Amino acid sequence: MPVSADPADPIGPTDAPRTESRTRAERPARPGTAPLWVAMYHSVGDCSDDPYRITVSPDRLDRQLGWLHRRGLRGVGMADLLAARARGEGRGLVGLTFDDGYADFADHALPVLRRWGFGATVFVLPGRLGGTNEWDPLGPRKPLLTADAIRRLADTEGLEIASHGLTHVDLTLADDALLGAEIGGSRALLSELTGREVLGLCYPYGTVDRRVADAVRAAGYRYACAIDPGPLTGAFALPRVHVGENDTSWRLWLKHRLNRLRRRPVPLAAGPVTEAAR
């Protein structure tokens, strides 16, 4: 819960994180008593050419994470968030996710996350290692993480590497063969690449239907992220909130407030992530 409901609190440069601000995030909370709040990021870097509004500058990201910190909120990856919720803990934890696996995550996002002591989940595309975002017709072309970069991130404390499919296709439009390759093939490749079990998947474009969600569950994932899945909301269709360059203190406060009003608690009985599974 926020320390202060004052939306006018500045979102400018702040002091380094203080230990006492994190204690609120460790307080026990009954499982499922409050909606999850999961922030959806993509690229972190130059916003001058950004037709899809998926890029946030490093400075803006720093201010946004500082805003969370000042309210006693702490950003973590999805596996850590769901494990805490399953234990009945994690009040004040916020999920931080970065879609598409842009190479600029390592250069620009990771230093900011480290500054605040936050974790995150990076959803990557093992079928496009070292490639570019060719699925965006308007560009601009941005490099994606290489295999070596993903291995280094997987070894970084607080970071989780998870799947975004193989090549960034709309899974609801895929036939059964392509669906299996994008879901199961991606998980197998990432597990081999990182040497770790891959627990989560993020649906490209945020699109999901019952067939796709069931396929993700059958492939052995423990959770999956969407955007606004409506009636499908659950462990395999987790809602998220887009956060971008225009999200100042007022907008973040409103998004956080609306999330608590609009979202219902996510049932995790379908198989929450546990620390043992990691």
KEKE-3310 file (N, C-alpha, C; in steps of 0.2 Angstrom, whole numbers, plus 5000, padded with zeros to 4 digits):
npx = (5004:5002:5013:5010:4996:4997:4996:5004:5016:5033:5042:5055:5073:5080:5085:5097:5091:5082:5084:5074:5062:5059:5054:5040:5036:5038:5029:5017:5003:4987:4984:4980:4972:4972:4973:4985:4999:5007:5019:5022:5035:5045:5057:5071:5078:5083:5070:5066:5062:5049:5036:5027:5026:5033:5045:5055:5064:5080:5081:5068:5063:5071:5065:5052:5054:5059:5048:5040:5048:5047:5035:5035:5035:5041:5050:5049:5054:5042:5042:5046:5037:5025:5028:5030:5017:5010:5015:5008:5013:5022:5016:5015:5024:5028:5026:5039:5041:5049:5046:5050:5064:5075:5091:5095:5091:5101:5110:5104:5092:5095:5106:5098:5088:5097:5101:5090:5088:5080:5071:5067:5058:5063:5056:5060:5065:5070:5071:5075:5088:5100:5095:5083:5069:5059:5045:5039:5032:5033:5045:5057:5072:5078:5091:5091:5093:5108:5113:5124:5122:5110:5113:5121:5112:5103:5111:5111:5107:5091:5085:5074:5074:5062:5050:5045:5039:5044:5047:5039:5025:5007:4999:4986:4982:4989:4992:4990:5003:5012:5009:5014:5027:5031:5028:5032:5044:5051:5052:5060:5072:5076:5078:5089:5098:5100:5102:5092:5076:5062:5050:5040:5029:5026:5013:5014:5010:5000:4989:4978:4969:4957:4962:4975:4980:4978:4987:4999:4999:4999:5012:5021:5024:5023:5016:5008:5009:4998:4989:4976:4967:4953:4939:4947:4957:4970:4982:4987:4985:4989:4985:4992:5000:5003:5018:5025:5035:5028:5022:5021:5022:5008:5001:5006:5001:4987:4986:4990:4980:4968:4971:4969:4955:4949:4954:4952:4956:4969:4967:4977:4977:4979:4992:5004:5019:5033:5046:5053:5052:5060)
npy = (4994:5012:5024:5037:5046:5056:5063:5073:5072:5075:5068:5069:5068:5058:5054:5040:5023:5019:5008:5006:5009:4998:4989:4988:4981:4968:4963:4952:4946:4941:4928:4933:4943:4956:4965:4960:4971:4975:4981:4985:4986:4990:4994:5003:5018:5030:5040:5048:5043:5035:5027:5018:5020:5013:5015:5020:5033:5031:5041:5044:5031:5029:5039:5035:5022:5027:5034:5023:5017:5027:5026:5015:5003:4989:4984:4968:4953:4942:4929:4929:4938:4931:4919:4925:4930:4917:4912:4920:4932:4947:4960:4976:4973:4975:4969:4970:4970:4967:4968:4959:4958:4968:4974:4985:4984:4978:4988:5001:4999:4989:4996:5005:4998:4991:5002:5005:4993:4984:4970:4961:4954:4948:4946:4936:4932:4918:4914:4924:4929:4941:4948:4959:4970:4965:4963:4975:4986:4999:5003:5011:5000:4990:4983:4966:4956:4946:4928:4927:4938:4936:4925:4931:4940:4930:4925:4936:4942:4943:4945:4938:4927:4924:4918:4925:4919:4911:4920:4931:4931:4932:4922:4918:4917:4907:4891:4874:4867:4878:4885:4876:4875:4889:4890:4878:4875:4887:4887:4876:4880:4891:4886:4877:4887:4895:4887:4885:4882:4887:4897:4906:4914:4927:4934:4938:4954:4954:4946:4933:4918:4905:4893:4895:4899:4886:4878:4884:4881:4867:4865:4866:4878:4890:4901:4915:4930:4943:4957:4964:4953:4950:4940:4929:4931:4925:4913:4910:4920:4934:4951:4966:4983:4996:5005:5020:5033:5045:5044:5052:5057:5060:5052:5039:5038:5038:5027:5017:5018:5016:5003:4995:4997:4993:4980:4963:4951:4940:4923:4910:4896:4888:4884:4891:4899:4893:4894:4882:4878:4885)
npz = (5000:4997:5005:5005:4999:4991:4976:4970:4974:4971:4957:4954:4954:4967:4984:4987:4989:5004:5018:5027:5020:5014:5022:5023:5012:5016:5024:5030:5020:5017:5005:4989:4993:4988:4972:4960:4955:4941:4932:4915:4904:4890:4879:4885:4883:4870:4866:4855:4843:4842:4838:4843:4856:4866:4873:4886:4894:4902:4913:4916:4919:4931:4939:4940:4947:4958:4963:4966:4977:4987:4992:4999:4991:4982:4968:4959:4951:4942:4946:4959:4964:4963:4971:4983:4986:4986:4998:5007:5009:5004:5004:4996:4986:4969:4953:4940:4923:4907:4891:4876:4875:4873:4869:4875:4888:4896:4896:4900:4908:4918:4927:4933:4940:4949:4956:4964:4971:4965:4957:4942:4928:4913:4897:4884:4867:4861:4847:4840:4844:4846:4835:4828:4831:4821:4819:4821:4810:4808:4814:4825:4820:4833:4842:4849:4863:4864:4865:4874:4882:4888:4895:4905:4911:4917:4927:4936:4951:4957:4944:4932:4919:4906:4894:4879:4869:4853:4841:4842:4838:4835:4846:4847:4834:4828:4821:4828:4827:4825:4837:4847:4844:4847:4860:4868:4862:4863:4877:4880:4873:4880:4893:4890:4886:4898:4908:4918:4925:4915:4920:4917:4904:4892:4883:4866:4860:4870:4868:4871:4872:4877:4872:4869:4882:4889:4882:4886:4899:4899:4893:4903:4910:4924:4925:4916:4907:4902:4895:4897:4901:4905:4908:4908:4917:4928:4934:4922:4914:4917:4922:4917:4918:4907:4907:4903:4894:4897:4909:4923:4940:4944:4934:4937:4950:4948:4939:4948:4958:4950:4946:4958:4960:4948:4945:4950:4963:4959:4956:4962:4963:4952:4952:4959:4957:4966:4978:4979:4966:4959)
capx = (5000:5006:5014:5006:4991:4998:4999:5008:5023:5038:5045:5062:5079:5079:5091:5098:5086:5083:5082:5067:5057:5057:5051:5033:5035:5039:5024:5013:4997:4983:4985:4974:4967:4973:4975:4992:5000:5012:5021:5024:5039:5048:5063:5074:5083:5081:5063:5065:5058:5045:5029:5022:5026:5036:5052:5055:5071:5083:5080:5061:5063:5074:5060:5047:5056:5060:5041:5038:5051:5045:5029:5036:5034:5048:5049:5052:5052:5036:5042:5047:5031:5020:5030:5028:5009:5008:5016:5004:5018:5023:5012:5020:5028:5026:5030:5042:5042:5052:5045:5054:5071:5079:5098:5096:5089:5107:5114:5100:5087:5098:5109:5093:5086:5102:5101:5085:5088:5074:5072:5062:5057:5064:5053:5065:5063:5076:5071:5078:5094:5104:5091:5080:5061:5056:5038:5036:5033:5035:5052:5064:5075:5082:5094:5089:5099:5111:5113:5128:5119:5104:5116:5124:5107:5101:5115:5111:5103:5085:5082:5072:5073:5056:5049:5040:5038:5050:5048:5034:5019:5001:4998:4979:4981:4994:4989:4993:5010:5016:5008:5018:5034:5032:5027:5036:5051:5054:5054:5066:5078:5079:5081:5096:5103:5101:5103:5087:5069:5059:5043:5034:5028:5022:5010:5016:5004:4996:4983:4977:4962:4957:4966:4982:4982:4978:4993:5004:4999:5002:5019:5025:5025:5019:5012:5009:5007:4995:4988:4970:4963:4946:4937:4953:4962:4972:4989:4990:4983:4990:4985:4998:4998:5008:5021:5029:5039:5023:5020:5024:5019:5001:4999:5007:4997:4981:4986:4990:4974:4963:4972:4966:4948:4947:4956:4950:4962:4971:4967:4983:4976:4981:4999:5008:5027:5036:5054:5056:5051:5065)
capy = (5000:5018:5027:5043:5046:5063:5062:5079:5071:5075:5062:5071:5065:5057:5051:5033:5019:5018:5001:5006:5010:4992:4984:4987:4975:4961:4962:4946:4948:4935:4927:4934:4948:4962:4964:4961:4977:4973:4986:4982:4990:4987:4997:5009:5022:5036:5041:5053:5040:5030:5027:5013:5023:5007:5016:5025:5035:5029:5046:5043:5025:5031:5043:5030:5017:5031:5035:5017:5017:5032:5024:5008:4998:4987:4980:4962:4949:4939:4922:4931:4941:4925:4915:4929:4929:4910:4911:4925:4938:4952:4966:4981:4971:4976:4966:4974:4966:4971:4963:4959:4957:4973:4974:4991:4982:4978:4995:5006:4997:4986:5000:5009:4993:4990:5008:5005:4987:4981:4965:4961:4949:4950:4941:4936:4928:4914:4913:4930:4931:4945:4951:4966:4970:4965:4963:4982:4988:5006:5004:5010:4994:4990:4976:4962:4953:4940:4923:4928:4943:4933:4921:4935:4942:4925:4925:4942:4942:4947:4945:4932:4927:4921:4917:4929:4915:4911:4925:4937:4930:4932:4915:4916:4916:4901:4884:4870:4866:4884:4886:4871:4878:4895:4889:4873:4876:4893:4886:4872:4883:4896:4882:4875:4893:4898:4881:4886:4880:4893:4897:4911:4917:4933:4933:4943:4958:4953:4943:4926:4915:4899:4888:4897:4898:4879:4876:4886:4877:4860:4865:4866:4885:4891:4907:4919:4937:4946:4964:4965:4947:4950:4934:4924:4933:4920:4912:4909:4926:4939:4957:4971:4990:4999:5011:5023:5040:5050:5042:5056:5055:5060:5046:5033:5037:5036:5020:5012:5018:5012:4995:4993:4998:4989:4973:4958:4947:4934:4916:4907:4889:4884:4881:4897:4898:4892:4895:4876:4877:4889)
capz = (5000:4997:5011:5005:4993:4988:4969:4968:4977:4965:4954:4952:4957:4974:4987:4986:4993:5012:5020:5031:5016:5011:5027:5022:5007:5019:5029:5028:5018:5015:4998:4985:4996:4984:4965:4958:4951:4937:4927:4908:4901:4884:4878:4889:4879:4867:4865:4850:4837:4846:4835:4847:4863:4870:4875:4892:4895:4909:4918:4918:4923:4938:4943:4942:4952:4965:4965:4970:4983:4992:4994:5002:4986:4979:4962:4959:4945:4942:4950:4966:4966:4964:4976:4990:4986:4988:5005:5011:5010:4999:5004:4994:4981:4963:4947:4935:4917:4902:4885:4869:4876:4870:4871:4879:4895:4900:4896:4903:4913:4924:4932:4937:4944:4954:4960:4969:4974:4963:4953:4936:4924:4906:4893:4878:4861:4859:4840:4837:4848:4842:4830:4829:4832:4814:4819:4821:4803:4808:4817:4822:4822:4839:4843:4854:4867:4862:4869:4880:4886:4891:4901:4910:4915:4920:4933:4940:4957:4956:4938:4930:4911:4904:4887:4875:4863:4849:4836:4842:4834:4839:4847:4845:4826:4826:4821:4833:4826:4827:4844:4851:4843:4850:4867:4870:4859:4867:4884:4879:4871:4885:4898:4888:4886:4904:4913:4923:4923:4913:4924:4914:4897:4891:4877:4862:4859:4875:4866:4874:4872:4882:4869:4871:4890:4891:4879:4890:4906:4897:4891:4910:4913:4930:4925:4910:4908:4896:4897:4900:4899:4906:4911:4908:4922:4932:4934:4915:4910:4922:4919:4918:4917:4903:4909:4897:4895:4899:4916:4928:4947:4943:4930:4941:4956:4945:4937:4954:4961:4946:4947:4964:4959:4943:4945:4955:4965:4954:4959:4961:4964:4947:4952:4959:4958:4973:4979:4977:4959:4956)
cpx = (5004:5007:5010:5002:4992:5000:5004:5015:5028:5041:5052:5067:5078:5085:5091:5093:5088:5080:5075:5061:5054:5054:5043:5031:5036:5034:5019:5006:4993:4983:4979:4969:4967:4975:4982:4993:5007:5013:5024:5028:5042:5055:5065:5079:5081:5074:5061:5061:5055:5038:5024:5022:5028:5042:5051:5063:5074:5081:5073:5060:5065:5069:5054:5048:5057:5053:5038:5041:5049:5039:5029:5035:5041:5046:5053:5050:5045:5036:5043:5040:5025:5022:5029:5021:5007:5009:5012:5008:5018:5019:5017:5024:5025:5030:5032:5043:5044:5051:5050:5061:5076:5086:5099:5094:5096:5111:5111:5096:5091:5102:5104:5090:5090:5102:5096:5084:5082:5076:5067:5062:5058:5061:5057:5062:5069:5076:5074:5084:5099:5101:5089:5072:5058:5049:5035:5037:5035:5042:5052:5067:5079:5085:5091:5095:5102:5111:5118:5125:5114:5107:5118:5118:5104:5105:5115:5106:5097:5082:5080:5071:5067:5055:5044:5038:5044:5052:5043:5029:5013:4999:4991:4978:4985:4990:4993:5000:5014:5015:5013:5025:5036:5032:5032:5043:5055:5057:5060:5073:5081:5081:5088:5101:5105:5103:5098:5080:5066:5052:5038:5035:5024:5019:5011:5009:4999:4990:4983:4970:4963:4962:4973:4984:4982:4985:4999:5005:5002:5009:5024:5026:5021:5015:5013:5006:5003:4995:4982:4966:4956:4944:4942:4958:4963:4979:4992:4987:4983:4989:4991:4996:5004:5011:5026:5032:5034:5020:5024:5021:5012:4998:5000:5002:4990:4981:4986:4983:4968:4964:4969:4958:4945:4948:4954:4956:4963:4971:4973:4983:4978:4988:5004:5015:5029:5043:5057:5056:5057:5072)
cpy = (5006:5021:5034:5043:5053:5062:5067:5078:5071:5069:5064:5067:5064:5054:5043:5029:5019:5012:5001:5007:5003:4987:4983:4982:4968:4959:4956:4949:4941:4934:4929:4940:4955:4961:4964:4968:4975:4978:4983:4987:4986:4989:5002:5012:5028:5035:5045:5050:5034:5029:5023:5015:5017:5009:5021:5027:5032:5034:5045:5037:5026:5034:5039:5025:5021:5033:5029:5016:5021:5030:5017:5002:4996:4983:4974:4958:4945:4932:4924:4934:4935:4921:4919:4929:4923:4909:4916:4931:4942:4958:4972:4979:4972:4972:4971:4969:4970:4966:4964:4957:4961:4973:4980:4990:4982:4984:5000:5005:4994:4990:5004:5004:4992:4996:5008:4998:4983:4975:4966:4955:4951:4944:4942:4931:4924:4912:4919:4933:4935:4949:4957:4964:4970:4965:4970:4985:4995:5008:5008:5003:4995:4983:4973:4958:4947:4934:4924:4933:4940:4928:4925:4938:4937:4924:4931:4941:4946:4948:4938:4932:4922:4921:4922:4925:4914:4917:4931:4936:4930:4925:4913:4915:4910:4895:4880:4868:4872:4886:4882:4873:4884:4895:4884:4874:4882:4891:4881:4875:4888:4892:4879:4881:4895:4893:4882:4884:4887:4893:4901:4912:4923:4933:4939:4947:4958:4949:4935:4924:4908:4894:4889:4896:4891:4876:4878:4882:4870:4860:4866:4873:4885:4897:4910:4926:4939:4954:4965:4959:4946:4944:4928:4925:4927:4919:4912:4915:4932:4946:4962:4978:4993:5005:5014:5030:5045:5049:5046:5054:5055:5054:5040:5032:5035:5029:5015:5012:5015:5005:4992:4993:4993:4981:4969:4954:4941:4927:4912:4899:4885:4882:4887:4895:4898:4893:4888:4875:4880:4886)
cpz = (5000:5003:5011:4999:4990:4981:4967:4971:4971:4963:4951:4955:4965:4977:4986:4991:5000:5014:5023:5026:5013:5016:5026:5017:5010:5023:5026:5025:5016:5008:4994:4987:4992:4977:4964:4954:4948:4932:4921:4905:4895:4884:4883:4885:4876:4864:4859:4844:4840:4844:4840:4854:4868:4874:4881:4893:4902:4914:4920:4922:4930:4942:4945:4947:4959:4968:4969:4977:4988:4995:4998:4998:4983:4973:4962:4953:4947:4947:4957:4968:4968:4970:4983:4991:4989:4995:5009:5013:5004:4998:5002:4989:4974:4957:4942:4929:4911:4896:4880:4870:4872:4873:4876:4887:4899:4901:4900:4909:4919:4929:4936:4942:4950:4959:4966:4972:4971:4958:4947:4933:4916:4901:4886:4873:4858:4851:4837:4841:4843:4836:4831:4829:4825:4814:4820:4814:4803:4811:4823:4824:4828:4840:4849:4858:4864:4867:4875:4884:4890:4897:4906:4914:4919:4927:4937:4945:4956:4950:4936:4922:4910:4897:4885:4868:4859:4845:4836:4837:4838:4840:4846:4838:4824:4826:4827:4833:4828:4834:4848:4850:4847:4857:4870:4868:4862:4874:4884:4878:4876:4891:4897:4888:4893:4909:4919:4920:4921:4916:4920:4907:4897:4884:4872:4860:4865:4874:4868:4873:4876:4879:4870:4878:4892:4888:4883:4897:4904:4895:4897:4913:4919:4930:4918:4910:4901:4897:4900:4898:4901:4910:4912:4914:4927:4932:4927:4911:4915:4919:4921:4916:4913:4906:4904:4899:4898:4906:4921:4935:4947:4940:4934:4946:4953:4943:4943:4957:4957:4946:4953:4964:4954:4943:4951:4957:4960:4958:4957:4962:4958:4947:4953:4959:4965:4973:4977:4970:4955:4957)
residu = (MET:PRO:VAL:SER:ALA:ASP:PRO:ALA:ASP:PRO:ILE:GLY:PRO:THR:ASP:ALA:PRO:ARG:THR:GLU:SER:ARG:THR:ARG:ALA:GLU:ARG:PRO:ALA:ARG:PRO:GLY:THR:ALA:PRO:LEU:TRP:VAL:ALA:MET:TYR:HIS:SER:VAL:GLY:ASP:CYS:SER:ASP:ASP:PRO:TYR:ARG:ILE:THR:VAL:SER:PRO:ASP:ARG:LEU:ASP:ARG:GLN:LEU:GLY:TRP:LEU:HIS:ARG:ARG:GLY:LEU:ARG:GLY:VAL:GLY:MET:ALA:ASP:LEU:LEU:ALA:ALA:ARG:ALA:ARG:GLY:GLU:GLY:ARG:GLY:LEU:VAL:GLY:LEU:THR:PHE:ASP:ASP:GLY:TYR:ALA:ASP:PHE:ALA:ASP:HIS:ALA:LEU:PRO:VAL:LEU:ARG:ARG:TRP:GLY:PHE:GLY:ALA:THR:VAL:PHE:VAL:LEU:PRO:GLY:ARG:LEU:GLY:GLY:THR:ASN:GLU:TRP:ASP:PRO:LEU:GLY:PRO:ARG:LYS:PRO:LEU:LEU:THR:ALA:ASP:ALA:ILE:ARG:ARG:LEU:ALA:ASP:THR:GLU:GLY:LEU:GLU:ILE:ALA:SER:HIS:GLY:LEU:THR:HIS:VAL:ASP:LEU:THR:LEU:ALA:ASP:ASP:ALA:LEU:LEU:GLY:ALA:GLU:ILE:GLY:GLY:SER:ARG:ALA:LEU:LEU:SER:GLU:LEU:THR:GLY:ARG:GLU:VAL:LEU:GLY:LEU:CYS:TYR:PRO:TYR:GLY:THR:VAL:ASP:ARG:ARG:VAL:ALA:ASP:ALA:VAL:ARG:ALA:ALA:GLY:TYR:ARG:TYR:ALA:CYS:ALA:ILE:ASP:PRO:GLY:PRO:LEU:THR:GLY:ALA:PHE:ALA:LEU:PRO:ARG:VAL:HIS:VAL:GLY:GLU:ASN:ASP:THR:SER:TRP:ARG:LEU:TRP:LEU:LYS:HIS:ARG:LEU:ASN:ARG:LEU:ARG:ARG:ARG:PRO:VAL:PRO:LEU:ALA:ALA:GLY:PRO:VAL:THR:GLU:ALA:ALA:ARG)
# end
